[in-house]
Each structure stands twice: as C-alpha cells, then as structure tokens.
C-alpha cells in the first residue's frame, strides 16, 4: 500500500495482487503450492502518504507477487517519478518486498519488509522499512491497521552541507488504517484511509524527505468500481501540511507546473488490471 483498497501506492497494489489470485483459484481448482499474481495501474498522480511523487502528473505502476502456501511471499513494485522524491538516474522507484501472511482468529496478520530503491539515483537514497498489518471484517466492513517503522538510516537523515553531518541517520514511523465497504446492488466499493507520519523534517540528504514536515496526517476518501477485468478508482487525497508549514522546503516541495503545493487536496483517478 487492500477486499481491495487502492491507495495509489506500492503496498496497496501489491496487496491487491496478492489477494486477487487465490480467491479465483479456490472456485475452479485446488490451491496451488505457489501462486503468481500481479497488477498494472495508470494513475493521474502518484501520491505516497499524501505527497505527490510524480509532479501531479500521470504515473504508470506495476507489481508482481509470488506467494507460497506456507504464507511466505516476495514481490516487486515500480513507478515512474518526477519532482519531489526523484534522485536522478532512471527517475524510477523500485520496491522489493518480502513477508509472511497467515490467518489469526477471524483476521489476517501480515509482516514483512520493503526495500525502497531508486536505480541510478544519487548516493544514500535506498532504505528499508519493516511493516506489520492486521486485517479483518466487522459485518460488511473490511478493516486494516498497519505500522511501518524504518530504523535509523542515512537516506532518512537531515540535510546539511557541513562536514559534521556526514553519516547522520534518522528513523521514520508510519501508522495507518484503511476501511472498505461494498455498496449494495452496485459494483462499487467505498474506501477510506488515514495515516500518520513521524520522521525527519526537512529536505533529507538528497533534497527530499519521507516525512517532509516531520509530523503530519494524510487521508483518502474514494470509490472503486469493477468493470470487467478493470478496477476504476477515484479518490480525494489530502494532508494537513499547510503552505506556511512547508514554506522552508520550497522550491523542492512544489509543482514545477504552477509552483502549487504537492501535498494539498486533489482528486486522483486510477485504472487497475489485476491478474
């Protein structure tokens, strides 16, 4: 990033791919020891924890997951980048993911780690982030709670041009919750998300930061519609990062098109095909 919650990001699309394949297999044939699933998506803006990573432009994203019947899985997800969050090179984010997922009581627990890579980018850009998610249902409502904690790493450190800052490391915490509910007698699923970031404020060692203002909330409200093999999504995405709060990050923390905020409210459209 989820039934399916498209949050316009790696965890969401990989989880959608992970969940899509086994349900179909159970209806037609015995469960296979190893399943391969994936997704391809076109989004009007790639928002990572509420902040645009594609300069408020279209992004092409895709992922694949290989899961074993034991619960272990590995996957990869990628997206093009522009503006905030780019470090040169291929202008690409490539995430490698490994984890373990199993039923617990009436729900499911999922633990793993994501390695964020930026091929060909500046030094000290890659970092890893362990996560844990608990999901289940209450009546018709699907719920998910998650925590992701990246321990101290140089890629998450503060920016400084002084020699004393070399080797500085910072950590990052992200807490989030998702909810989905099917709208009766329609192909629509309503979705909601709220997240909280606590990490390094500032520009980081390469002009950006995972938690730009240190501490902030992001949220999403939207609807998904299944149309044949496609899932069409629309969502309003926003954060509580204000212009005054992010002024010290300029010009990095703004759109190159109109110098507008890249963490402000915006409607994001998506088209996703899962296999």
Number of C-alpha atoms within 10 A of each C-alpha: 16 24 18 21 27 29 29 27 20 25 17 16 28 28 23 25 26 27 18 19 17 19 11 11 13 11 9 8 8 9 14 13 9 14 16 18 21 24 21 20 21 19 21 18 23 29 23 18 28 27 27 26 24 26 24 26 16 18 21 18 22 22 26 22 22 17 24 15 14 11 13 17 20 20 22 19 23 21 21 17 26 21 20 24 25 23 23 15 11 13 19 20 22 21 22 17 22 18 18 17 20 14 13 12 8 9 14 15 18 18 18 18 20 22 15 18 17 24 16 13 18 14 12 16 22 19 18 19 18 17 19 18 18 18 21 19 16 9 7 11 14 19 22 20 18 19 17 20 19 19 15 16 18 19 24 30 27 21 20 13 8 7 7 8 13 14 11 16 17 17 18 21 19 22 18 19 18 20 22 23 20 18 12 9 6 9 12 18 19 20 26 21 21 20 20 18 22 19 23 23 21 21 24 22 23 20 16 24 24 26 23 23 21 14 17 19 18 22 22 22 17 21 21 23 17 16 10 7 10 14 19 19 24 20 22 15 26 22 21 15 21 13 16 7 11 19 14 13 18 13 14 18 27 22 21 16 9 7 12 14 22 25 27 17 18 18 14 21 20 22 19 20 17 22 14
